[in-house]
Amino acid sequence: MLVWRKLSSEKWADSWQERLAFLGAERLVITQIASSRRIRLEIFDITADESILLSKRFGGEVRDLNHSTADWVRTVVLKRPISIRGRLRIFNHEPSAATLRDPNTIYIPADLAFGTGEHATTAGCLRLLADIAPKGNDWDFLDAGTGTGILAIAASRLGAKRVLGFDSDATAVRVAKANAHLNKIRGLKLFRADVLNYRPEGRFDIVAANLYSDLFRQAAPRLWPAIRPWGRLIISGLMLDQVEPVTEKLNEFFARIEATRVRGKWVTMLVRKTDK
């Protein structure tokens, strides 16, 4: 699998999101480099033509994860399982058959490294979902911008009786379906849809929207009716300086912000839908 990679100053993060959006938001991973003001940009699963385009237009480097022995590649493909609140364990290398049968296990292959639960936005969503997911199975979950399907799969593992996930990117939907099959998840509905045109199929107890700030604010009027009264919305994909405009949009719906979690420059919010 080909991966494009580039280092940049953190102040240009928003600009890079816009410049690279044409390749699909779910393929871009932005990682804050510890003890510095720099970020690492990575786009996974690119084609040969895309690698030429990216290198020509933006510089950076292209590596093949299947053949490279560089340290940064090993950090992607050789991760220990990620524990989520003691309720889930996420592997990015294939676990044993016995481990995979464990209902608390999720397997997202390392060669589909974006969305494996390591990025701050995905990790924030997973932890909040594990915190608020009811212990029983009498709840529904919607995943807007599903990417690899990891949140939808997690909701199924946590007991949701109805789980829907959608994404505007055809590759993301294909990957999500493949991951659901690997994890032997049944009854999970994954489909392609534009969040700006999505019409909710009923209402849900929990909705996750791991979207960029501008996209979320545009999509909010579509997503809000999908939440049941007193249901919850998990929002991520936000940077610190984007919290205020998102909060202003939420205030239009009389939403109650229950938690704001910060990891580096990334923010995840938990919102309650009141009866107003």
Secondary structure in CASP SS format (residue, H / E / C, confidence):
PFRMAT SS
TARGET T0000
AUTHOR 0000-0000-0000
METHOD secondary structure of the structure
MODEL  1
M C 1.00
L E 1.00
V E 1.00
W E 1.00
R E 1.00
K E 1.00
L E 1.00
S E 1.00
S E 1.00
E H 1.00
K H 1.00
W H 1.00
A H 1.00
D H 1.00
S H 1.00
W H 1.00
Q H 1.00
E H 1.00
R H 1.00
L C 1.00
A H 1.00
F H 1.00
L H 1.00
G C 1.00
A H 1.00
E H 1.00
R H 1.00
L E 1.00
V E 1.00
I E 1.00
T E 1.00
Q E 1.00
I C 1.00
A C 1.00
S C 1.00
S C 1.00
R C 1.00
R E 1.00
I E 1.00
R E 1.00
L E 1.00
E E 1.00
I E 1.00
F E 1.00
D E 1.00
I E 1.00
T C 1.00
A H 1.00
D H 1.00
E H 1.00
S H 1.00
I H 1.00
L H 1.00
L H 1.00
S H 1.00
K H 1.00
R H 1.00
F H 1.00
G C 1.00
G C 1.00
E E 1.00
V E 1.00
R E 1.00
D E 1.00
L C 1.00
N C 1.00
H C 1.00
S C 1.00
T C 1.00
A C 1.00
D H 1.00
W H 1.00
V H 1.00
R H 1.00
T H 1.00
V H 1.00
V H 1.00
L C 1.00
K C 1.00
R C 1.00
P C 1.00
I E 1.00
S E 1.00
I E 1.00
R C 1.00
G C 1.00
R C 1.00
L E 1.00
R E 1.00
I E 1.00
F E 1.00
N C 1.00
H C 1.00
E C 1.00
P C 1.00
S C 1.00
A H 1.00
A H 1.00
T H 1.00
L H 1.00
R H 1.00
D C 1.00
P C 1.00
N C 1.00
T E 1.00
I E 1.00
Y E 1.00
I C 1.00
P C 1.00
A H 1.00
D H 1.00
L H 1.00
A C 1.00
F C 1.00
G C 1.00
T C 1.00
G C 1.00
E C 1.00
H C 1.00
A H 1.00
T H 1.00
T H 1.00
A H 1.00
G H 1.00
C H 1.00
L H 1.00
R H 1.00
L H 1.00
L H 1.00
A H 1.00
D H 1.00
I H 1.00
A C 1.00
P C 1.00
K C 1.00
G C 1.00
N C 1.00
D C 1.00
W C 1.00
D E 1.00
F E 1.00
L E 1.00
D E 1.00
A E 1.00
G C 1.00
T C 1.00
G C 1.00
T C 1.00
G C 1.00
I H 1.00
L H 1.00
A H 1.00
I H 1.00
A H 1.00
A H 1.00
S H 1.00
R H 1.00
L C 1.00
G C 1.00
A C 1.00
K C 1.00
R E 1.00
V E 1.00
L E 1.00
G E 1.00
F E 1.00
D E 1.00
S C 1.00
D C 1.00
A H 1.00
T H 1.00
A H 1.00
V H 1.00
R H 1.00
V H 1.00
A H 1.00
K H 1.00
A H 1.00
N H 1.00
A H 1.00
H H 1.00
L H 1.00
N C 1.00
K C 1.00
I C 1.00
R C 1.00
G C 1.00
L E 1.00
K E 1.00
L E 1.00
F E 1.00
R E 1.00
A C 1.00
D C 1.00
V C 1.00
L C 1.00
N C 1.00
Y C 1.00
R C 1.00
P C 1.00
E C 1.00
G C 1.00
R C 1.00
F E 1.00
D E 1.00
I E 1.00
V E 1.00
A E 1.00
A E 1.00
N E 1.00
L C 1.00
Y C 1.00
S H 1.00
D H 1.00
L H 1.00
F H 1.00
R H 1.00
Q H 1.00
A H 1.00
A H 1.00
P H 1.00
R H 1.00
L H 1.00
W H 1.00
P H 1.00
A H 1.00
I E 1.00
R E 1.00
P E 1.00
W E 1.00
G E 1.00
R E 1.00
L E 1.00
I E 1.00
I E 1.00
S E 1.00
G E 1.00
L E 1.00
M E 1.00
L H 1.00
D H 1.00
Q H 1.00
V H 1.00
E H 1.00
P H 1.00
V H 1.00
T H 1.00
E H 1.00
K H 1.00
L H 1.00
N H 1.00
E C 1.00
F C 1.00
F C 1.00
A C 1.00
R E 1.00
I E 1.00
E E 1.00
A E 1.00
T E 1.00
R E 1.00
V E 1.00
R E 1.00
G C 1.00
K C 1.00
W E 1.00
V E 1.00
T E 1.00
M E 1.00
L E 1.00
V E 1.00
R E 1.00
K C 1.00
T C 1.00
D C 1.00
K C 1.00
END
